[in-house]
């Protein structure tokens, strides 16, 4: 799909709004300011500009929502980012804790032709290295059913679906413990009052802090 001529900063806003919307039904300007680490007044001004371009609907104190045009553009930006992450990881061997920052730079300059060549080489993948779904070229996004690891019950047999990719140190920590998307685990115990969780991974036990477990999305395994 062709892109309207907007700035890289505007693209970053659209991608951030989409990512926040994956986590919450409504995206407020205050949540966007915290996520982007930008002053609330600056966020409000940018949202007004995006609304003038018919990419967002913005109402004070009501948050922002995509217009159909804005959503299509956001999906294209997300597709570029996640395809680049996977290409860097699989084709170039870049560690999974570094692909996010590299993709942040490259997503703005990649051509549609190169995007499709990467997708073809990768076999038209549906998920990036961190388990996040990759939108199709037509804008279809698969959203597997999942829940946070901290919300599961002791004894649940689970498979890791996705992990947060914003913190390289967190990704290195998860990698050291072998907690990658697709890994099968069993939740053995969870200490009360947001205590640590003990997981079984094919006979090996791992302790994971509550804060780390909050960043892991899982699905129940079929018994």
C-alpha positions in Angstrom: 0.0 0.0 0.0 1.3 3.5 -0.7 2.1 5.8 2.2 0.9 9.4 2.6 3.9 11.8 2.8 4.3 12.1 6.5 7.4 12.5 8.7 9.3 9.8 10.6 8.1 11.2 13.9 4.5 10.9 12.7 5.1 7.3 11.7 6.5 6.7 15.2 3.3 8.1 16.7 1.1 5.8 14.6 3.1 2.8 15.5 3.1 3.7 19.2 -0.7 4.2 19.2 -1.1 0.8 17.5 1.0 -0.9 20.0 -0.7 0.7 23.0 -4.1 -0.2 21.4 -2.9 -3.9 21.4 -2.7 -3.6 25.2 -5.6 -1.3 25.9 -9.0 -0.6 24.2 -8.6 3.2 24.4 -5.4 5.2 24.0 -5.1 8.4 25.9 -2.7 11.2 25.2 -1.2 10.8 28.7 -0.5 7.1 28.1 1.1 8.0 24.7 3.3 10.6 26.4 4.5 8.1 29.0 5.2 5.4 26.3 7.1 7.8 24.0 8.7 9.7 26.8 7.5 13.0 25.3 5.9 16.0 27.1 2.1 15.7 27.1 1.7 19.1 25.4 3.9 17.9 22.5 1.8 14.7 22.2 -1.4 16.7 22.1 0.0 18.9 19.3 1.1 16.0 17.2 -2.2 14.2 17.6 -4.0 17.3 16.4 -1.7 17.4 13.3 -2.4 13.7 12.6 -6.1 14.4 13.0 -5.8 17.2 10.4 -4.3 14.7 8.0 -7.3 12.4 8.6 -5.1 9.7 10.2 -6.6 10.0 13.7 -9.8 11.1 15.4 -8.8 13.2 18.5 -11.0 14.6 21.1 -9.7 16.3 24.3 -9.9 14.0 27.3 -11.3 11.2 25.1 -8.1 9.9 23.7 -7.3 9.0 20.1 -8.6 6.5 17.6 -7.5 5.6 14.1 -9.4 6.6 11.0 -9.5 3.8 8.4 -6.6 5.6 6.5 -4.6 5.9 9.7 -5.1 2.3 10.7 -3.9 1.1 7.3 -0.8 3.2 7.5 -0.1 2.1 11.1 -0.4 -1.6 10.0 2.1 -1.0 7.2 4.6 0.6 9.6 4.2 -2.3 12.0 4.6 -4.8 9.2 7.8 -3.1 8.1 9.2 -3.1 11.7 8.4 -6.7 12.5 9.5 -8.1 9.1 12.8 -6.2 9.5 13.3 -7.7 13.0 12.7 -11.2 11.8 15.0 -10.7 8.7 17.8 -9.4 10.9 17.4 -12.3 13.3 17.0 -15.1 10.9 19.0 -14.0 7.8 21.7 -12.0 9.5 22.0 -13.6 12.9 21.4 -10.4 14.9 20.6 -11.3 18.5 16.9 -10.9 19.4 17.7 -8.2 22.0 19.2 -5.9 19.3 16.8 -6.3 16.4 14.2 -3.9 17.8 16.5 -0.9 17.9 17.8 -1.6 14.4 14.3 -2.0 13.0 13.4 1.3 14.6 15.9 3.0 12.2 15.2 0.9 9.1 11.4 0.8 9.1 11.2 4.4 7.8 13.4 3.9 4.7 12.6 0.4 3.5 10.8 0.3 0.1 7.7 -1.7 -0.7 9.7 -3.9 -3.1 12.4 -4.7 -0.5 9.7 -5.4 2.1 8.1 -8.0 -0.2 11.5 -9.6 -1.1 12.2 -10.0 2.6 8.7 -11.5 3.2 9.2 -14.0 0.4 12.7 -15.1 1.6 11.3 -15.6 5.1 8.3 -17.6 3.8 5.7 -14.9 4.4 6.0 -15.2 8.2 3.1 -14.5 10.6 5.2 -13.6 13.7 8.4 -11.7 14.6 11.2 -13.0 16.8 9.4 -11.9 19.9 6.1 -13.6 19.0 4.3 -10.4 17.9 2.0 -10.9 14.9 3.1 -9.5 11.6 0.3 -7.9 9.6 -0.2 -9.3 6.1 0.4 -7.1 3.0 -3.4 -6.6 2.9 -3.5 -5.5 6.5 -4.8 -8.7 8.2 -3.4 -9.3 11.7 -3.6 -12.7 13.4 -4.1 -12.3 17.2 -3.6 -15.6 19.0 -5.6 -16.1 22.2 -3.3 -15.5 25.1 -3.0 -14.1 28.6 -0.3 -12.9 30.9 1.7 -15.6 32.7 1.0 -13.9 36.0 -2.7 -14.5 35.5 -2.4 -18.3 35.0 -3.1 -20.9 37.7 -0.6 -23.3 39.3 -0.5 -26.5 37.4 -1.4 -24.9 34.1 0.6 -26.3 31.1 1.4 -23.4 28.8 3.3 -22.3 25.7 4.9 -18.9 25.5 3.2 -16.8 22.8 4.9 -13.4 22.9 7.3 -11.4 25.1 7.7 -7.6 25.3 10.5 -6.3 23.0 11.1 -2.8 24.3 13.8 -3.6 26.8 17.0 -5.3 25.5 18.1 -6.2 29.1 14.8 -8.0 29.6 15.2 -9.9 26.4 18.7 -11.0 27.3 17.4 -12.2 30.7 14.6 -14.1 29.1 17.0 -15.6 26.6 19.4 -16.8 29.4 16.4 -18.6 30.9 15.4 -20.1 27.6 12.0 -18.3 27.7 11.4 -17.8 24.0 8.1 -17.8 22.0 7.1 -21.4 21.4 8.7 -22.7 24.6 6.4 -25.1 26.6 6.3 -24.5 30.3 4.3 -25.6 33.4 3.5 -23.1 36.1 4.4 -25.0 39.3 4.0 -22.3 42.0 3.4 -18.6 42.4 4.2 -16.9 45.6 1.6 -14.6 47.1 1.6 -10.8 47.0 3.2 -10.6 43.5 5.9 -13.0 44.5 8.1 -15.0 42.1 6.8 -17.9 39.9 8.4 -21.3 39.5 8.2 -22.8 36.1 9.0 -26.3 34.8 10.6 -26.5 31.4 10.9 -30.2 30.4 12.2 -31.2 33.8 14.2 -28.1 34.5 12.9 -25.6 37.1 13.3 -21.8 36.6 12.3 -19.0 39.0 10.9 -15.9 37.4 10.1 -12.6 39.1 6.6 -11.2 39.0 7.8 -8.2 37.1 9.4 -10.4 34.4 6.4 -12.7 34.2 4.1 -9.7 33.5 5.9 -9.2 30.2 5.2 -12.8 29.0 2.1 -13.8 27.1 1.1 -17.5 27.2 -1.6 -19.8 25.8 -2.9 -22.9 27.5 -1.7 -26.2 25.9 -4.3 -28.7 24.8 -4.2 -31.7 27.0 
